[in-house]
Amino acid sequence: MSRIAIIRKKAKLRGLLGIRARLVILGLILVCPLMVDRVRLLEHTRASQLAAVTNNVATLAQRAADAQREVISSVEAVLKSAAYIHASASQIGRSCSILRASLRVDLPSVRMLSVADKNGLVYCSTASAFVGAQVSDRAYFRRALEIHDFVVSDFLVGTQSGKGTILAAYPVSAIDFSEEAVLIAGINLDWLSDIMSNLAGHAGLSVVMIDGEGTVLAASPNQRQQIGFKLDQAPLAFALGANPPDRELATTHDDDDRLLTVSRIPGTNARLVATLDESVVSAAIDQEIFTAYLQLGLVCLMVLLGALIAAERLIVKPISMLTSAAQRFAHGDWAARANRTRLPSEFQPLARAFNAMAAQLGQRERELVATNNNLSRIASMDLLSGLANRRGFQARLDVEWMRAAQHGRPLALLMLDVDHFKMFNDSYGHPEGDACLSRVGEALAAVADDTGGFAARYGGEEFCLLLPEADAATAMGVGEMVRATIERLALPHRSSVFQRVTISVGVAAAVPAADAAPTDLVEAADAALYAAKHRGRNTVVEHGFVRTADPVAMAFAS
């Protein structure tokens, strides 16, 4: 590495490690290690606590799922026992009596037990209100007849009771194919919820049991109000999509950083969904971490405050005042000077030197700006015609194109060419040719003033006129005005068929599109000028456009 590169790196490092930075680093070295160690310990405690709670939630959710499985299994056992009794009876009337006499429905998980024929008509029930009910339209009933096995319904509202429940069905045909009756049991949702009462008291934990449609069937005490309603969207999507094997859990985290645990209830479409809000669980430790960070900030502030005040008044503030004066001067305020009366005596010589330098640089800057402005004006003008040159025209075209595109307004361009100008030079000489171009430029400048346009000499005997906010019809009118104005000059041209100086004009106008460029407009006007020359010169031709639903597309003039 060269010596110059090393010196530059050292200078850059000194610039980064200013007075304030050095004081801050010193304070951090003194204070931060102890506070950072404390925060690290708290973060570790938080992670350990969340891990322990997560494991506990998985255990609780597994136990709750096992309890729900036992309830469903007990209901299935009751229905199968009732099916055996019904299949053993020889007469329908006696089967109902025997069923009522032998099976007293006193299980907390079963509200009622009914028997329906193959057409869905309930003819026997432990609750007389259900006798005569029609269940043939229920999906669980049709499913039981179809698969000849135990079926549990999704959440539904009972026709007789008007209350939300779930029903289990078991066809007698699963035991005796000659019997087509179906045993139906109403499952007690309150009992399903009571099973999860041991989950109360766990902060941030909620457990619900949902059916295959996502409706809540049972819930822990803090979620009872959700029974009969759809589960929240985020947990619902994961719960219905997850299909863990029996006695296994599927887990994920949602967008709110909540832990979701799903367990499937065998033999049903139901799932047990446990949601743990980790922010609630870690609220206490988070508060301690916040307090530790706050203490770290306060200690650092107190350590640095004294040093910063002294450095600010004695060193930083004077330097800032000098820097501010230098910045104002650099941004064009040539009258900016350092106020020596507000600076310590040590900075007085530097302030005097800066003010003397600023005075000299200000004078030179003003002279340089004036010179540059004059050069820019000269560089953008054509001295022969007095119009803008091609460079000036291109800059103006870019500005007008951007303005027209922003406001959705048309922009027109006229390209003009003096007819048979080479023969004019051959006949009259170049001095007369220059005089001719000068007269054409004056006439074009006058038209530009009258129409609000911008005239320029494009090159050689070719001129152009830019017309903002002018459509094709307006531009054609201006083009005819220019052509007639030049013809009225009556400049003699014995080599021309018109015996005077004339021009050909090409016109193009369009509303700038997103995929178009200013050069497209120039090319279109140039193509129209080419067509005007081929039509005999001394004429005005408009460029043809193909207008579609998309931005305007240019087509060659016909």
Secondary structure, DSSP 8 states (H G I E B T S, - for coil): --HHHHHHHHHHHHHHS-HHHHHHHHHHHHHHHHHHHHHHHHHHHHHHHHHHHHHHHHHHHHHHHHHHHHHHHHHHHHHHHHHHHHHH-SSHHHHHHHHHHH-----TTEEEEEEE-TTSBEEEESSGGGTT-B-TT-HHHHHHHHHTS-EE--SEE-TTT-SEEEEEEEEGGGT-TT---EEEEEE-HHHHHHHGGGGTT-TTEEEEEE-TTSBEEEE-GGGGGGTTSB--HHHHHHHHH----TT-EEEEE-TT-EEEEEEE-TTSS-EEEEEEEHHHHTHHHHHHHHHHHHHHHHHHHHHHHHHHHHHIIIIIHHHHHHHHHHHHHHTT-TT----GGGS-GGGHHHHHHHHHHHHHHHHHHHHHHHHHHHHHHHHTB-TTTSSB-HHHHHHHHHHHHHHHHHHT--EEEEEEEETTHHHHHHHH-HHHHHHHHHHHHHHHHHHHHHHT-EEEEEETTEEEEEEET--HHHHHHHHHHHHHHHHHT--B-TTSTTSB--EEEEEEEE---TT--HHHHHHHHHHHHHHHHHTTSS-EEE--EE--SSS-EE----
